[in-house]
Amino acid sequence: MSGTLHHFSPANTAQNDAEASAKLSRADQLEYLADLTLELKEIADNLGCATLAGVLVVAYREAVIQAQRR
């Protein structure tokens, strides 16, 4: 890789995701975000990126806290 971001999904996936998330509750969307963030944290750990993993842990915890509100 030469410093460019590679997209792994089809171009219309963003639209599909937006439509799907519109059908989910706020809490469901935040729980999904927490799950994704935790997966990214695990990838960062595997790559030895401790600072990035730490930031993602904070983001995961915040998403869980926000999902439990309201």
MMTF fields as JSON, N, C-alpha, C and O atoms, coordinates in Angstrom:
{
  "mmtfVersion": "1.0.0",
  "mmtfProducer": "UNKNOWN",
  "numBonds": 279,
  "numAtoms": 280,
  "numGroups": 70,
  "numChains": 1,
  "numModels": 1,
  "chainsPerModel": [1],
  "groupsPerChain": [70],
  "chainIdList": ["A"],
  "bondAtomList": [4, 2, 8, 6, 12, 10, 16, 14, 20, 18, 24, 22, 28, 26, 32, 30, 36, 34, 40, 38, 44, 42, 48, 46, 52, 50, 56, 54, 60, 58, 64, 62, 68, 66, 72, 70, 76, 74, 80, 78, 84, 82, 88, 86, 92, 90, 96, 94, 100, 98, 104, 102, 108, 106, 112, 110, 116, 114, 120, 118, 124, 122, 128, 126, 132, 130, 136, 134, 140, 138, 144, 142, 148, 146, 152, 150, 156, 154, 160, 158, 164, 162, 168, 166, 172, 170, 176, 174, 180, 178, 184, 182, 188, 186, 192, 190, 196, 194, 200, 198, 204, 202, 208, 206, 212, 210, 216, 214, 220, 218, 224, 222, 228, 226, 232, 230, 236, 234, 240, 238, 244, 242, 248, 246, 252, 250, 256, 254, 260, 258, 264, 262, 268, 266, 272, 270, 276, 274],
  "bondOrderList": [1, 1, 1, 1, 1, 1, 1, 1, 1, 1, 1, 1, 1, 1, 1, 1, 1, 1, 1, 1, 1, 1, 1, 1, 1, 1, 1, 1, 1, 1, 1, 1, 1, 1, 1, 1, 1, 1, 1, 1, 1, 1, 1, 1, 1, 1, 1, 1, 1, 1, 1, 1, 1, 1, 1, 1, 1, 1, 1, 1, 1, 1, 1, 1, 1, 1, 1, 1, 1],
  "groupList": [{"groupName": "MET", "atomNameList": ["N", "CA", "C", "O"], "elementList": ["N", "C", "C", "O"], "formalChargeList": [0, 0, 0, 0], "bondAtomList": [1, 0, 2, 1, 3, 2], "bondOrderList": [1, 1, 2], "singleLetterCode": "M", "chemCompType": "L-PEPTIDE LINKING"}, {"groupName": "SER", "atomNameList": ["N", "CA", "C", "O"], "elementList": ["N", "C", "C", "O"], "formalChargeList": [0, 0, 0, 0], "bondAtomList": [1, 0, 2, 1, 3, 2], "bondOrderList": [1, 1, 2], "singleLetterCode": "S", "chemCompType": "L-PEPTIDE LINKING"}, {"groupName": "GLY", "atomNameList": ["N", "CA", "C", "O"], "elementList": ["N", "C", "C", "O"], "formalChargeList": [0, 0, 0, 0], "bondAtomList": [1, 0, 2, 1, 3, 2], "bondOrderList": [1, 1, 2], "singleLetterCode": "G", "chemCompType": "PEPTIDE LINKING"}, {"groupName": "THR", "atomNameList": ["N", "CA", "C", "O"], "elementList": ["N", "C", "C", "O"], "formalChargeList": [0, 0, 0, 0], "bondAtomList": [1, 0, 2, 1, 3, 2], "bondOrderList": [1, 1, 2], "singleLetterCode": "T", "chemCompType": "L-PEPTIDE LINKING"}, {"groupName": "LEU", "atomNameList": ["N", "CA", "C", "O"], "elementList": ["N", "C", "C", "O"], "formalChargeList": [0, 0, 0, 0], "bondAtomList": [1, 0, 2, 1, 3, 2], "bondOrderList": [1, 1, 2], "singleLetterCode": "L", "chemCompType": "L-PEPTIDE LINKING"}, {"groupName": "HIS", "atomNameList": ["N", "CA", "C", "O"], "elementList": ["N", "C", "C", "O"], "formalChargeList": [0, 0, 0, 0], "bondAtomList": [1, 0, 2, 1, 3, 2], "bondOrderList": [1, 1, 2], "singleLetterCode": "H", "chemCompType": "L-PEPTIDE LINKING"}, {"groupName": "PHE", "atomNameList": ["N", "CA", "C", "O"], "elementList": ["N", "C", "C", "O"], "formalChargeList": [0, 0, 0, 0], "bondAtomList": [1, 0, 2, 1, 3, 2], "bondOrderList": [1, 1, 2], "singleLetterCode": "F", "chemCompType": "L-PEPTIDE LINKING"}, {"groupName": "PRO", "atomNameList": ["N", "CA", "C", "O"], "elementList": ["N", "C", "C", "O"], "formalChargeList": [0, 0, 0, 0], "bondAtomList": [1, 0, 2, 1, 3, 2], "bondOrderList": [1, 1, 2], "singleLetterCode": "P", "chemCompType": "L-PEPTIDE LINKING"}, {"groupName": "ALA", "atomNameList": ["N", "CA", "C", "O"], "elementList": ["N", "C", "C", "O"], "formalChargeList": [0, 0, 0, 0], "bondAtomList": [1, 0, 2, 1, 3, 2], "bondOrderList": [1, 1, 2], "singleLetterCode": "A", "chemCompType": "L-PEPTIDE LINKING"}, {"groupName": "ASN", "atomNameList": ["N", "CA", "C", "O"], "elementList": ["N", "C", "C", "O"], "formalChargeList": [0, 0, 0, 0], "bondAtomList": [1, 0, 2, 1, 3, 2], "bondOrderList": [1, 1, 2], "singleLetterCode": "N", "chemCompType": "L-PEPTIDE LINKING"}, {"groupName": "GLN", "atomNameList": ["N", "CA", "C", "O"], "elementList": ["N", "C", "C", "O"], "formalChargeList": [0, 0, 0, 0], "bondAtomList": [1, 0, 2, 1, 3, 2], "bondOrderList": [1, 1, 2], "singleLetterCode": "Q", "chemCompType": "L-PEPTIDE LINKING"}, {"groupName": "ASP", "atomNameList": ["N", "CA", "C", "O"], "elementList": ["N", "C", "C", "O"], "formalChargeList": [0, 0, 0, 0], "bondAtomList": [1, 0, 2, 1, 3, 2], "bondOrderList": [1, 1, 2], "singleLetterCode": "D", "chemCompType": "L-PEPTIDE LINKING"}, {"groupName": "GLU", "atomNameList": ["N", "CA", "C", "O"], "elementList": ["N", "C", "C", "O"], "formalChargeList": [0, 0, 0, 0], "bondAtomList": [1, 0, 2, 1, 3, 2], "bondOrderList": [1, 1, 2], "singleLetterCode": "E", "chemCompType": "L-PEPTIDE LINKING"}, {"groupName": "LYS", "atomNameList": ["N", "CA", "C", "O"], "elementList": ["N", "C", "C", "O"], "formalChargeList": [0, 0, 0, 0], "bondAtomList": [1, 0, 2, 1, 3, 2], "bondOrderList": [1, 1, 2], "singleLetterCode": "K", "chemCompType": "L-PEPTIDE LINKING"}, {"groupName": "ARG", "atomNameList": ["N", "CA", "C", "O"], "elementList": ["N", "C", "C", "O"], "formalChargeList": [0, 0, 0, 0], "bondAtomList": [1, 0, 2, 1, 3, 2], "bondOrderList": [1, 1, 2], "singleLetterCode": "R", "chemCompType": "L-PEPTIDE LINKING"}, {"groupName": "TYR", "atomNameList": ["N", "CA", "C", "O"], "elementList": ["N", "C", "C", "O"], "formalChargeList": [0, 0, 0, 0], "bondAtomList": [1, 0, 2, 1, 3, 2], "bondOrderList": [1, 1, 2], "singleLetterCode": "Y", "chemCompType": "L-PEPTIDE LINKING"}, {"groupName": "ILE", "atomNameList": ["N", "CA", "C", "O"], "elementList": ["N", "C", "C", "O"], "formalChargeList": [0, 0, 0, 0], "bondAtomList": [1, 0, 2, 1, 3, 2], "bondOrderList": [1, 1, 2], "singleLetterCode": "I", "chemCompType": "L-PEPTIDE LINKING"}, {"groupName": "CYS", "atomNameList": ["N", "CA", "C", "O"], "elementList": ["N", "C", "C", "O"], "formalChargeList": [0, 0, 0, 0], "bondAtomList": [1, 0, 2, 1, 3, 2], "bondOrderList": [1, 1, 2], "singleLetterCode": "C", "chemCompType": "L-PEPTIDE LINKING"}, {"groupName": "VAL", "atomNameList": ["N", "CA", "C", "O"], "elementList": ["N", "C", "C", "O"], "formalChargeList": [0, 0, 0, 0], "bondAtomList": [1, 0, 2, 1, 3, 2], "bondOrderList": [1, 1, 2], "singleLetterCode": "V", "chemCompType": "L-PEPTIDE LINKING"}],
  "groupTypeList": [0, 1, 2, 3, 4, 5, 5, 6, 1, 7, 8, 9, 3, 8, 10, 9, 11, 8, 12, 8, 1, 8, 13, 4, 1, 14, 8, 11, 10, 4, 12, 15, 4, 8, 11, 4, 3, 4, 12, 4, 13, 12, 16, 8, 11, 9, 4, 2, 17, 8, 3, 4, 8, 2, 18, 4, 18, 18, 8, 15, 14, 12, 8, 18, 16, 10, 8, 10, 14, 14],
  "groupIdList": [1, 2, 3, 4, 5, 6, 7, 8, 9, 10, 11, 12, 13, 14, 15, 16, 17, 18, 19, 20, 21, 22, 23, 24, 25, 26, 27, 28, 29, 30, 31, 32, 33, 34, 35, 36, 37, 38, 39, 40, 41, 42, 43, 44, 45, 46, 47, 48, 49, 50, 51, 52, 53, 54, 55, 56, 57, 58, 59, 60, 61, 62, 63, 64, 65, 66, 67, 68, 69, 70],
  "secStructList": [7, 7, 1, 7, 7, 7, 7, 7, 1, 7, 6, 6, 2, 2, 2, 2, 2, 2, 2, 2, 2, 2, 6, 1, 7, 2, 2, 2, 2, 2, 2, 2, 2, 2, 2, 2, 2, 2, 2, 2, 2, 2, 2, 2, 2, 2, 6, 6, 7, 2, 2, 2, 2, 2, 2, 2, 2, 2, 2, 2, 2, 2, 2, 2, 2, 2, 2, 2, 7, 7],
  "xCoordList": [0.837, 0.0, 0.878, 1.936, 0.42, 1.229, 0.597, 0.623, 0.034, -0.526, -1.94, -2.499, -2.527, -3.903, -4.826, -4.454, -6.03, -7.019, -7.679, -8.014, -7.863, -8.514, -9.904, -10.075, -10.883, -12.265, -12.593, -12.326, -13.167, -13.415, -14.873, -15.237, -15.714, -17.123, -17.585, -16.943, -18.682, -19.21, -19.601, -19.819, -19.686, -19.97, -21.325, -21.48, -22.293, -23.63, -23.804, -24.894, -22.781, -22.887, -23.209, -23.979, -22.652, -22.931, -24.416, -24.998, -25.031, -26.463, -27.253, -28.205, -26.86, -27.54, -27.409, -28.371, -26.205, -25.983, -26.856, -27.431, -26.962, -27.778, -29.243, -29.926, -29.727, -31.113, -31.357, -32.387, -30.42, -30.562, -30.518, -31.293, -29.608, -29.491, -30.693, -31.0, -31.38, -32.575, -33.68, -34.575, -33.62, -34.625, -34.286, -35.133, -33.053, -32.614, -32.779, -32.722, -32.982, -33.056, -31.68, -30.663, -31.667, -30.401, -29.509, -28.309, -30.104, -29.34, -28.756, -27.607, -29.548, -29.057, -27.886, -26.901, -28.001, -26.923, -25.657, -24.556, -25.806, -24.651, -24.021, -22.798, -24.834, -24.289, -23.511, -22.463, -24.021, -23.315, -21.989, -20.959, -22.032, -20.81, -19.804, -18.608, -20.281, -19.402, -18.755, -17.556, -19.534, -18.989, -17.918, -16.862, -18.191, -17.209, -15.935, -14.829, -16.103, -14.953, -14.105, -12.877, -14.751, -14.015, -13.241, -12.116, -13.843, -13.134, -11.906, -10.841, -12.054, -10.917, -9.829, -8.641, -10.23, -9.269, -8.461, -7.25, -9.121, -8.422, -7.415, -6.318, -7.787, -6.86, -5.658, -4.518, -5.912, -4.813, -3.902, -2.681, -4.475, -3.661, -2.776, -1.582, -3.369, -2.624, -1.49, -0.489, -1.643, -0.611, 0.404, 1.357, 0.201, 1.125, 0.963, 1.901, -0.223, -0.493, -1.201, -2.421, -0.421, -0.984, -1.768, -2.839, -1.26, -1.953, -3.281, -4.306, -3.267, -4.499, -5.495, -6.686, -5.025, -5.902, -6.511, -7.687, -5.716, -6.221, -7.297, -8.292, -7.107, -8.115, -9.4, -10.496, -9.272, -10.453, -11.184, -12.406, -10.459, -11.112, -11.973, -13.103, -11.445, -12.204, -13.454, -14.539, -13.306, -14.447, -15.48, -16.684, -15.012, -15.916, -16.717, -17.938, -16.038, -16.717, -17.726, -18.815, -17.371, -18.295, -19.531, -20.644, -19.359, -20.506, -21.422, -22.644, -20.844, -21.646, -22.409, -23.598, -21.742, -22.392, -23.548, -24.644, -23.299, -24.34, -25.509, -26.658, -25.233, -26.297, -27.201, -28.383, -26.647, -27.421, -28.237, -29.109, -27.972, -28.726, -30.059, -30.202, -31.036, -32.376, -33.129, -34.283],
  "yCoordList": [-1.187, 0.0, 1.244, 1.286, 2.219, 3.415, 4.628, 5.725, 4.441, 5.564, 5.931, 6.899, 5.186, 5.464, 4.512, 3.387, 4.984, 4.144, 3.261, 3.719, 2.017, 1.08, 0.788, 0.45, 0.917, 0.645, -0.787, -1.222, -1.51, -2.921, -3.227, -4.396, -2.205, -2.45, -1.738, -0.789, -2.187, -1.549, -0.099, 0.304, 0.664, 2.098, 2.377, 3.385, 1.532, 1.797, 1.329, 1.468, 0.79, 0.297, 1.42, 1.206, 2.599, 3.728, 4.059, 4.331, 4.038, 4.315, 3.216, 3.498, 1.951, 0.825, 0.908, 0.652, 1.269, 1.412, 2.518, 2.36, 3.633, 4.754, 4.348, 4.695, 3.618, 3.167, 2.182, 2.249, 1.274, 0.287, 0.948, 0.594, 1.911, 2.551, 3.429, 3.662, 3.922, 4.723, 3.879, 4.414, 2.561, 1.652, 1.188, 0.613, 1.436, 1.001, 2.117, 3.297, 1.74, 2.736, 3.347, 2.817, 4.455, 5.115, 4.162, 4.064, 3.456, 2.524, 1.398, 1.004, 0.879, -0.189, 0.294, -0.422, 1.51, 2.065, 2.255, 1.976, 2.728, 2.933, 1.605, 1.511, 0.585, -0.734, -1.299, -1.92, -1.083, -1.508, -0.765, -1.358, 0.533, 1.334, 0.84, 0.772, 0.497, -0.042, -1.343, -1.546, -2.218, -3.483, -3.249, -3.88, -2.344, -2.033, -1.455, -1.804, -0.571, 0.061, -0.976, -0.91, -1.928, -2.986, -3.857, -4.273, -4.125, -4.886, -4.12, -4.707, -2.818, -2.0, -1.984, -1.997, -1.955, -1.98, -3.263, -3.242, -4.381, -5.663, -5.675, -6.216, -5.084, -4.984, -4.14, -4.51, -3.01, -2.14, -2.881, -2.757, -3.649, -4.46, -5.435, -5.555, -6.123, -7.109, -6.476, -7.13, -5.216, -4.506, -3.821, -3.206, -3.927, -3.322, -1.822, -1.126, -1.321, 0.118, 0.411, 0.568, 0.48, 0.608, 1.9, 1.882, 3.012, 4.286, 4.274, 4.682, 3.814, 3.732, 2.794, 3.101, 1.67, 0.733, 1.395, 1.19, 2.183, 2.878, 3.89, 4.004, 4.622, 5.598, 4.869, 5.344, 3.736, 2.975, 2.382, 2.237, 2.039, 1.571, 2.688, 2.45, 3.894, 5.048, 5.256, 5.492, 5.169, 5.331, 4.227, 4.487, 3.004, 1.892, 2.154, 1.999, 2.543, 2.806, 3.937, 3.867, 4.975, 6.098, 5.648, 6.054, 4.825, 4.331, 3.488, 3.584, 2.668, 1.859, 2.758, 2.544, 3.753, 4.698, 5.415, 5.52, 5.905, 6.611, 5.691, 6.131, 4.43, 3.47, 3.209, 2.907, 3.326, 3.059, 4.266, 4.138, 5.421, 6.626, 6.635, 6.034, 7.324, 7.522, 6.271, 6.229],
  "zCoordList": [0.0, 0.0, 0.0, 0.627, -0.698, -0.849, -0.183, -0.741, 0.999, 1.73, 1.312, 1.828, 0.394, -0.001, 0.735, 1.069, 0.977, 1.634, 0.595, -0.498, 0.929, 0.03, 0.559, 1.73, -0.296, 0.091, -0.283, -1.403, 0.648, 0.451, 0.127, 0.001, -0.011, -0.248, -1.518, -1.968, -2.088, -3.295, -3.039, -1.896, -4.097, -3.988, -3.362, -2.673, -3.577, -3.047, -1.607, -1.051, -1.0, 0.374, 1.349, 2.286, 1.162, 2.049, 2.04, 3.09, 0.868, 0.774, 1.47, 2.198, 1.247, 1.895, 3.407, 4.131, 3.893, 5.326, 5.895, 6.972, 5.188, 5.649, 5.737, 6.7, 4.744, 4.759, 5.895, 6.565, 6.113, 7.177, 8.546, 9.435, 8.721, 10.033, 10.338, 11.507, 9.312, 9.536, 10.164, 10.818, 9.967, 10.509, 11.925, 12.608, 12.368, 13.696, 14.706, 14.36, 15.943, 17.004, 17.244, 16.797, 17.947, 18.298, 19.086, 18.826, 20.056, 20.883, 20.038, 20.233, 19.097, 18.221, 17.367, 17.191, 16.841, 16.029, 16.856, 16.379, 18.092, 18.963, 19.375, 19.478, 19.611, 19.935, 18.744, 18.921, 17.548, 16.336, 16.206, 15.888, 16.455, 16.414, 17.452, 17.171, 18.648, 19.686, 19.214, 19.409, 18.6, 18.092, 17.033, 17.061, 16.105, 15.061, 15.655, 15.244, 16.623, 17.258, 17.977, 17.94, 18.628, 19.319, 18.321, 18.596, 17.18, 16.151, 15.655, 15.464, 15.449, 15.026, 16.094, 15.772, 17.366, 18.476, 18.439, 18.659, 18.163, 18.087, 16.933, 17.068, 15.815, 14.683, 15.071, 14.792, 15.711, 16.152, 17.117, 17.028, 18.038, 18.96, 18.189, 18.464, 17.232, 16.441, 15.651, 15.363, 15.304, 14.547, 15.456, 14.977, 16.764, 17.709, 17.858, 18.249, 17.546, 17.634, 18.96, 19.002, 20.033, 21.38, 21.574, 22.181, 21.074, 21.251, 20.508, 21.055, 19.277, 18.501, 19.176, 19.245, 19.666, 20.367, 21.602, 21.901, 22.313, 23.496, 23.161, 23.878, 22.081, 21.643, 21.257, 21.556, 20.606, 20.205, 21.404, 21.369, 22.457, 23.685, 24.263, 24.689, 24.277, 24.78, 23.92, 24.452, 22.604, 21.703, 21.928, 21.911, 22.137, 22.417, 23.691, 23.706, 24.738, 26.018, 25.891, 26.461, 25.151, 24.958, 24.186, 24.521, 23.169, 22.414, 23.3, 23.193, 24.17, 25.093, 26.064, 26.301, 26.619, 27.541, 26.843, 27.395, 25.634, 24.897, 24.551, 24.549, 24.262, 23.932, 25.13, 24.968, 26.326, 27.543, 27.985, 28.845, 27.419, 27.758, 27.032, 25.967, 27.616, 27.057, 27.1, 26.674]
}
